[in-house]
Amino acid sequence: MPTPAARKKASFKAQQLKFREDAILDVVNRLLAQKGFDLMTMDEVAAEVGIAKASLYKHFASKEALAAASMTRFLDDSLEVANSLSEHLSAIEKLKAVVRWAVRIHLSGTMPSLPSTRSSIQQTLIEHQPYVERLTRLTEVLGEWIEQAQAKGDLSASLPAEVILYTIYSRSCDPVADFLKAGGAFSDDDIVELLIHTCFEGMTKPPRVPNRE
């Protein structure tokens, strides 16, 4: 049986490993947001983290493994946000809260872009069990809220739930946020609420954000 000192040493090593891997994934998130998977390289990840590429490979065996870990961590964060919401919120309020969080992450430049169906990472993600498991759990949570909101009349019951779900997922990588931020006419708070409005209320009702023209 390991001694208390040995267990403490092992725990410290595990903490160091977790800290290093989080630092690596922070860089990967930013590069995936800026460049996407296909243009990101292991060389620039190692350079940005400040470690040798050989050390990087000790943590992650390939670029695909890096991206899969990044996307899995993002889903973990999404689930944490969803699970932290007050049970007193309505289903539509919970959906909006998750989208608000995702858009803010996007605006911060640390949102790993959702992979294109044509990207080479797609098959890796399908085969990466932790990613699939988290995605399934998040889809179940959001799907339940969508059904509740449709039953209450807060979302159109004539729209397939799958369409609403994918629309919500797509807000996390919506380029509209980038264009509005680059234009400089709106604050991040304004952009978040404008995207919430167009996502859930469409373009027929006036938004709450003041007209800046």
C-alpha positions in Angstrom: 0.0 0.0 0.0 1.4 3.4 -0.9 2.6 5.6 2.0 0.9 9.0 2.6 4.0 10.7 1.2 3.9 8.6 -1.9 0.2 9.3 -2.4 0.8 13.0 -1.9 3.7 12.9 -4.4 1.5 11.1 -6.9 -1.3 13.6 -6.4 1.1 16.5 -7.0 2.3 14.9 -10.2 -1.4 14.5 -11.3 -2.0 18.1 -10.6 1.0 19.2 -12.6 -0.1 17.0 -15.5 -3.6 18.5 -15.3 -2.2 22.0 -15.2 0.0 21.4 -18.2 -2.7 19.8 -20.2 -5.1 22.6 -19.4 -2.5 25.1 -20.6 -2.1 23.1 -23.8 -5.9 22.9 -24.4 -6.2 26.7 -23.8 -3.8 27.3 -26.6 -5.6 24.7 -28.8 -8.9 26.4 -28.2 -7.6 29.7 -29.3 -5.9 28.3 -32.4 -9.0 26.3 -33.3 -11.1 29.5 -33.0 -8.6 31.5 -35.1 -7.6 29.0 -37.7 -9.7 25.9 -37.5 -8.4 22.3 -37.2 -7.0 21.9 -40.7 -4.6 24.9 -40.4 -3.5 24.4 -36.9 -0.2 22.6 -36.5 1.5 20.7 -33.6 4.6 23.0 -34.0 2.7 26.2 -33.3 0.8 24.6 -30.4 4.1 23.6 -28.8 5.6 27.0 -29.5 2.6 28.9 -28.0 2.7 26.7 -24.9 6.4 27.1 -24.6 7.3 23.4 -24.6 9.2 21.1 -27.0 7.1 19.3 -29.6 8.3 16.0 -28.1 6.9 17.0 -24.7 3.6 17.9 -26.4 3.4 14.4 -27.9 3.8 12.9 -24.4 0.5 14.5 -23.5 -1.4 14.1 -26.8 -0.4 11.5 -29.5 -1.7 13.6 -32.5 -3.3 16.7 -33.7 -6.6 14.8 -33.8 -6.2 13.8 -30.2 -5.6 17.4 -29.2 -8.7 18.6 -31.0 -10.8 15.8 -29.6 -9.7 16.7 -26.1 -10.4 20.4 -26.7 -13.9 19.7 -28.0 -14.6 17.3 -25.1 -13.5 19.8 -22.5 -15.8 22.4 -24.1 -18.7 20.0 -23.8 -17.8 19.4 -20.2 -17.9 23.1 -19.6 -21.2 23.3 -21.4 -22.7 20.6 -19.2 -21.4 22.4 -16.1 -23.1 25.6 -17.2 -26.4 23.7 -18.0 -26.4 21.8 -14.7 -25.7 25.0 -12.7 -28.8 26.8 -13.9 -31.5 27.4 -11.4 -34.4 24.9 -11.5 -36.7 27.9 -11.2 -35.8 29.1 -14.7 -38.2 28.2 -17.5 -37.0 26.0 -20.3 -36.7 28.9 -22.7 -34.7 30.9 -20.1 -32.3 27.9 -19.7 -31.8 27.6 -23.4 -31.1 31.3 -23.7 -28.6 31.2 -20.8 -26.6 28.4 -22.5 -26.5 30.4 -25.8 -25.5 33.6 -23.9 -22.6 31.7 -22.3 -21.5 30.2 -25.7 -21.6 33.5 -27.5 -19.5 35.1 -24.8 -16.9 32.3 -25.1 -16.9 32.9 -28.9 -16.4 36.6 -28.5 -13.5 36.0 -26.1 -11.7 34.2 -29.0 -11.4 30.8 -27.1 -14.3 28.9 -28.7 -13.1 25.8 -30.5 -14.9 26.0 -33.8 -17.4 23.2 -34.5 -15.8 20.9 -37.1 -17.1 21.0 -40.7 -18.6 17.8 -42.0 -15.8 17.8 -44.5 -13.0 18.2 -41.9 -10.6 15.4 -41.3 -11.3 15.7 -37.5 -14.9 14.6 -38.0 -14.2 10.8 -38.0 -11.9 11.2 -35.0 -14.6 12.8 -33.0 -17.1 10.1 -33.9 -14.7 7.5 -32.6 -13.7 9.5 -29.5 -15.9 8.0 -26.8 -15.6 10.8 -24.2 -16.7 13.3 -26.8 -19.6 11.2 -28.0 -20.7 10.6 -24.4 -20.7 14.3 -23.5 -22.4 15.3 -26.7 -25.1 12.8 -26.1 -25.7 14.0 -22.6 -25.8 17.7 -23.7 -28.1 16.9 -26.5 -30.5 15.1 -24.1 -30.5 18.1 -21.7 -31.1 20.7 -24.5 -33.6 18.4 -26.2 -35.7 18.1 -23.0 -35.7 21.9 -22.6 -36.7 22.3 -26.3 -39.6 20.0 -25.9 -40.7 21.8 -22.7 -40.5 25.2 -24.4 -42.5 23.9 -27.4 -45.2 22.5 -25.1 -45.4 25.9 -23.3 -45.6 27.8 -26.6 -42.2 29.6 -26.1 -40.8 27.8 -29.2 -42.7 26.9 -32.3 -44.2 23.4 -32.1 -44.3 23.2 -35.9 -40.5 23.3 -36.1 -38.7 20.0 -35.7 -36.8 19.9 -32.4 -33.7 18.8 -34.3 -33.8 22.1 -36.3 -33.9 24.1 -33.1 -31.2 22.0 -31.5 -28.7 22.5 -34.4 -29.6 26.2 -34.6 -28.7 26.5 -30.9 -25.4 24.6 -31.4 -24.5 26.8 -34.4 -24.7 30.0 -32.3 -21.4 28.9 -30.6 -19.6 29.5 -33.9 -21.8 32.2 -35.5 -19.6 34.5 -37.7 -22.2 37.2 -37.2 -20.7 37.8 -33.7 -17.2 38.3 -35.3 -18.5 40.8 -37.9 -20.4 42.8 -35.3 -17.4 42.9 -33.0 -15.0 43.9 -35.8 -17.4 46.7 -36.8 -17.1 48.3 -33.3 -20.6 49.7 -33.2 -21.8 47.3 -30.5 -20.5 46.2 -27.1 -20.0 42.5 -26.4 -23.2 42.6 -24.2 -25.1 44.1 -27.1 -23.9 41.5 -29.5 -24.9 38.7 -27.1 -28.4 40.0 -26.8 -28.8 40.7 -30.5 -27.8 37.1 -31.3 -30.2 35.8 -28.6 -32.9 37.9 -30.1 -32.4 36.7 -33.7 -32.0 33.1 -32.5 -35.2 33.0 -30.4 -37.4 35.9 -31.6 -36.3 36.1 -35.2 -36.2 39.4 -37.2 -39.8 40.5 -37.0 -39.8 42.0 -33.5 -37.8 45.0 -32.4 -34.7 44.1 -30.3 -34.1 45.4 -26.8 -30.7 46.7 -27.8 -30.8 50.4 -28.7 -30.3 51.4 -32.3 -26.7 52.7 -32.7 -27.2 54.3 -36.0 
